């Protein structure tokens, strides 16, 4: 497991260096990230794709030269209290959403386990049918 110490928006350089150092294929990489376009609590597994405005994913695409990595997308929804998006994304979840966030984390962990032991298709089949 790689947990870059860079900001997510700059993680592509670190992931590329690790990929090359370990000889990992892009298809063997799983990225777990937030997604404003998914409702809070929704988790989706995906085999590949674009950035959809996510600067961290764009950094990975730029440095890896491919979108062939898998993802676990964790829905954080949109700001409820009029915050600007950057402030919202970098702030703790609202206190009243704690149980939803805990359930979301459990689903994401399950998606990671499925990816590791059975592959992204198994993760997609189980996680995406919520």
Phi and psi restraints in degrees (value plus and minus 20) as a CYANA .aco file:
   2 UNK   PHI    -134.3   -94.3
   2 UNK   PSI     106.6   146.6
   3 UNK   PHI    -141.7  -101.7
   3 UNK   PSI      69.4   109.4
   4 UNK   PHI     -75.7   -35.7
   4 UNK   PSI     121.7   161.7
   5 UNK   PHI    -111.5   -71.5
   5 UNK   PSI     -16.9    23.1
   6 UNK   PHI    -102.9   -62.9
   6 UNK   PSI     148.4   188.4
   7 UNK   PHI     -86.1   -46.1
   7 UNK   PSI     129.3   169.3
   8 UNK   PHI     -72.7   -32.7
   8 UNK   PSI     -59.2   -19.2
   9 UNK   PHI     -85.2   -45.2
   9 UNK   PSI     -32.5     7.5
  10 UNK   PHI    -139.5   -99.5
  10 UNK   PSI      -3.5    36.5
  11 UNK   PHI     -95.9   -55.9
  11 UNK   PSI     -34.6     5.4
  12 UNK   PHI     -79.4   -39.4
  12 UNK   PSI     -60.3   -20.3
  13 UNK   PHI     -82.8   -42.8
  13 UNK   PSI     -64.6   -24.6
  14 UNK   PHI     -85.6   -45.6
  14 UNK   PSI     -64.7   -24.7
  15 UNK   PHI     -84.4   -44.4
  15 UNK   PSI     -60.3   -20.3
  16 UNK   PHI     -82.1   -42.1
  16 UNK   PSI     -65.5   -25.5
  17 UNK   PHI     -81.3   -41.3
  17 UNK   PSI     -62.9   -22.9
  18 UNK   PHI     -86.1   -46.1
  18 UNK   PSI     -64.2   -24.2
  19 UNK   PHI     -76.5   -36.5
  19 UNK   PSI     -67.0   -27.0
  20 UNK   PHI     -89.1   -49.1
  20 UNK   PSI     -59.4   -19.4
  21 UNK   PHI     -84.0   -44.0
  21 UNK   PSI     -59.7   -19.7
  22 UNK   PHI    -112.9   -72.9
  22 UNK   PSI     -28.9    11.1
  23 UNK   PHI      49.8    89.8
  23 UNK   PSI      12.4    52.4
  24 UNK   PHI    -104.4   -64.4
  24 UNK   PSI     119.5   159.5
  25 UNK   PHI     -98.2   -58.2
  25 UNK   PSI     129.3   169.3
  26 UNK   PHI     -75.3   -35.3
  26 UNK   PSI     -57.0   -17.0
  27 UNK   PHI     -85.1   -45.1
  27 UNK   PSI     -37.0     3.0
  28 UNK   PHI    -111.0   -71.0
  28 UNK   PSI     -16.1    23.9
  29 UNK   PHI    -116.4   -76.4
  29 UNK   PSI     114.5   154.5
  30 UNK   PHI    -137.9   -97.9
  30 UNK   PSI     105.2   145.2
  31 UNK   PHI    -131.6   -91.6
  31 UNK   PSI     109.0   149.0
  32 UNK   PHI    -126.4   -86.4
  32 UNK   PSI     104.7   144.7
  33 UNK   PHI    -169.6  -129.6
  33 UNK   PSI     141.5   181.5
  34 UNK   PHI     -95.5   -55.5
  34 UNK   PSI     137.6   177.6
  35 UNK   PHI    -165.3  -125.3
  35 UNK   PSI      91.1   131.1
  36 UNK   PHI     -84.2   -44.2
  36 UNK   PSI     -47.0    -7.0
  37 UNK   PHI    -104.0   -64.0
  37 UNK   PSI     -25.4    14.6
  38 UNK   PHI    -121.7   -81.7
  38 UNK   PSI     120.6   160.6
  39 UNK   PHI     -81.1   -41.1
  39 UNK   PSI     131.7   171.7
  40 UNK   PHI     -72.9   -32.9
  40 UNK   PSI     108.7   148.7
  41 UNK   PHI      77.5   117.5
  41 UNK   PSI     -38.2     1.8
  42 UNK   PHI     -98.1   -58.1
  42 UNK   PSI     117.0   157.0
  43 UNK   PHI    -144.8  -104.8
  43 UNK   PSI     114.7   154.7
  44 UNK   PHI    -153.6  -113.6
  44 UNK   PSI     118.8   158.8
  45 UNK   PHI    -121.6   -81.6
  45 UNK   PSI     120.8   160.8
  46 UNK   PHI    -160.5  -120.5
  46 UNK   PSI     124.8   164.8
  47 UNK   PHI    -100.2   -60.2
  47 UNK   PSI     -55.8   -15.8
  48 UNK   PHI    -185.5  -145.5
  48 UNK   PSI     158.4   198.4
  49 UNK   PHI     136.7   176.7
  49 UNK   PSI    -191.0  -151.0
  50 UNK   PHI    -118.8   -78.8
  50 UNK   PSI    -188.3  -148.3
  51 UNK   PHI    -106.3   -66.3
  51 UNK   PSI     -49.5    -9.5
  52 UNK   PHI      30.0    70.0
  52 UNK   PSI      17.3    57.3
  53 UNK   PHI      67.1   107.1
  53 UNK   PSI     -24.0    16.0
  54 UNK   PHI    -102.6   -62.6
  54 UNK   PSI      95.4   135.4
  55 UNK   PHI     -86.7   -46.7
  55 UNK   PSI     -52.2   -12.2
  56 UNK   PHI     -87.8   -47.8
  56 UNK   PSI     -62.4   -22.4
  57 UNK   PHI     -86.2   -46.2
  57 UNK   PSI     -57.6   -17.6
  58 UNK   PHI     -81.8   -41.8
  58 UNK   PSI     -58.6   -18.6
  59 UNK   PHI     -81.0   -41.0
  59 UNK   PSI     -62.9   -22.9
  60 UNK   PHI     -83.3   -43.3
  60 UNK   PSI     -66.2   -26.2
  61 UNK   PHI     -79.3   -39.3
  61 UNK   PSI     -63.5   -23.5
  62 UNK   PHI     -83.0   -43.0
  62 UNK   PSI     -64.1   -24.1
  63 UNK   PHI    -103.2   -63.2
  63 UNK   PSI     -54.0   -14.0
  64 UNK   PHI    -104.5   -64.5
  64 UNK   PSI     -40.7    -0.7
  65 UNK   PHI      52.5    92.5
  65 UNK   PSI      -3.7    36.3
  66 UNK   PHI    -181.6  -141.6
  66 UNK   PSI     130.5   170.5
  67 UNK   PHI    -123.5   -83.5
  67 UNK   PSI       1.8    41.8
  68 UNK   PHI    -100.3   -60.3
  68 UNK   PSI     -10.5    29.5
  69 UNK   PHI    -107.2   -67.2
  69 UNK   PSI     135.5   175.5
  70 UNK   PHI    -108.9   -68.9
  70 UNK   PSI     141.3   181.3
  71 UNK   PHI    -159.2  -119.2
  71 UNK   PSI     130.0   170.0
  72 UNK   PHI    -135.3   -95.3
  72 UNK   PSI      91.0   131.0
  73 UNK   PHI    -116.2   -76.2
  73 UNK   PSI     106.3   146.3
  74 UNK   PHI    -130.7   -90.7
  74 UNK   PSI      96.1   136.1
  75 UNK   PHI     -89.5   -49.5
  75 UNK   PSI     105.4   145.4
  76 UNK   PHI    -133.2   -93.2
  76 UNK   PSI     -23.6    16.4
  77 UNK   PHI      45.7    85.7
  77 UNK   PSI    -189.1  -149.1
  78 UNK   PHI    -127.5   -87.5
  78 UNK   PSI     139.2   179.2
  79 UNK   PHI     -76.0   -36.0
  79 UNK   PSI     117.7   157.7
  80 UNK   PHI    -118.1   -78.1
  80 UNK   PSI     -44.2    -4.2
  81 UNK   PHI    -130.6   -90.6
  81 UNK   PSI       2.9    42.9
  82 UNK   PHI      60.9   100.9
  82 UNK   PSI     -10.2    29.8
  83 UNK   PHI     -86.3   -46.3
  83 UNK   PSI     135.4   175.4
  84 UNK   PHI     -92.5   -52.5
  84 UNK   PSI     130.6   170.6
  85 UNK   PHI     -76.6   -36.6
  85 UNK   PSI     -67.8   -27.8
  86 UNK   PHI     -78.2   -38.2
  86 UNK   PSI     -61.2   -21.2
  87 UNK   PHI     -83.1   -43.1
  87 UNK   PSI     -64.2   -24.2
  88 UNK   PHI     -81.3   -41.3
  88 UNK   PSI     -67.9   -27.9
  89 UNK   PHI     -82.7   -42.7
  89 UNK   PSI     -55.8   -15.8
  90 UNK   PHI    -110.6   -70.6
  90 UNK   PSI     -21.4    18.6
  91 UNK   PHI    -116.5   -76.5
  91 UNK   PSI     138.2   178.2
  92 UNK   PHI     -81.5   -41.5
  92 UNK   PSI     136.7   176.7
  93 UNK   PHI     -83.6   -43.6
  93 UNK   PSI     136.4   176.4
  94 UNK   PHI     -81.7   -41.7
  94 UNK   PSI     120.3   160.3
  95 UNK   PHI     -74.8   -34.8
  95 UNK   PSI     -59.6   -19.6
  96 UNK   PHI     -90.6   -50.6
  96 UNK   PSI     -30.7     9.3
  97 UNK   PHI    -117.8   -77.8
  97 UNK   PSI     -11.7    28.3
  98 UNK   PHI     -74.6   -34.6
  98 UNK   PSI     -66.1   -26.1
  99 UNK   PHI     -87.1   -47.1
  99 UNK   PSI     -57.7   -17.7
 100 UNK   PHI     -84.9   -44.9
 100 UNK   PSI     -61.7   -21.7
 101 UNK   PHI     -86.1   -46.1
 101 UNK   PSI     -61.6   -21.6
 102 UNK   PHI     -81.3   -41.3
 102 UNK   PSI     -63.4   -23.4
 103 UNK   PHI     -84.1   -44.1
 103 UNK   PSI     -59.8   -19.8
 104 UNK   PHI     -82.0   -42.0
 104 UNK   PSI     -62.7   -22.7
 105 UNK   PHI     -82.1   -42.1
 105 UNK   PSI     -59.7   -19.7
 106 UNK   PHI     -83.6   -43.6
 106 UNK   PSI     -61.3   -21.3
 107 UNK   PHI     -84.1   -44.1
 107 UNK   PSI     -61.2   -21.2
 108 UNK   PHI     -85.1   -45.1
 108 UNK   PSI     -61.3   -21.3
 109 UNK   PHI     -80.8   -40.8
 109 UNK   PSI     -63.6   -23.6
 110 UNK   PHI     -80.5   -40.5
 110 UNK   PSI     -61.0   -21.0
 111 UNK   PHI     -81.3   -41.3
 111 UNK   PSI     -60.2   -20.2
 112 UNK   PHI     -85.0   -45.0
 112 UNK   PSI     -62.6   -22.6
 113 UNK   PHI     -81.7   -41.7
 113 UNK   PSI     -65.5   -25.5
 114 UNK   PHI     -82.1   -42.1
 114 UNK   PSI     -63.2   -23.2
 115 UNK   PHI     -78.8   -38.8
 115 UNK   PSI     -66.5   -26.5
 116 UNK   PHI     -85.6   -45.6
 116 UNK   PSI     -59.1   -19.1
 117 UNK   PHI    -121.6   -81.6
 117 UNK   PSI     -44.4    -4.4
 118 UNK   PHI    -149.3  -109.3
 118 UNK   PSI     -33.6     6.4
 119 UNK   PHI      84.2   124.2
 119 UNK   PSI     147.2   187.2
 120 UNK   PHI     -85.8   -45.8
 120 UNK   PSI     -52.2   -12.2
 121 UNK   PHI     -82.2   -42.2
 121 UNK   PSI     -62.4   -22.4
 122 UNK   PHI     -83.0   -43.0
 122 UNK   PSI     -60.8   -20.8
 123 UNK   PHI     -83.5   -43.5
 123 UNK   PSI     -64.2   -24.2
 124 UNK   PHI     -83.0   -43.0
 124 UNK   PSI     -64.2   -24.2
 125 UNK   PHI     -81.6   -41.6
 125 UNK   PSI     -58.6   -18.6
 126 UNK   PHI    -106.3   -66.3
 126 UNK   PSI     -68.7   -28.7
 127 UNK   PHI     -92.2   -52.2
 127 UNK   PSI     -58.5   -18.5
 128 UNK   PHI     -97.5   -57.5
 128 UNK   PSI     -28.9    11.1
 129 UNK   PHI    -111.7   -71.7
 129 UNK   PSI      -2.3    37.7
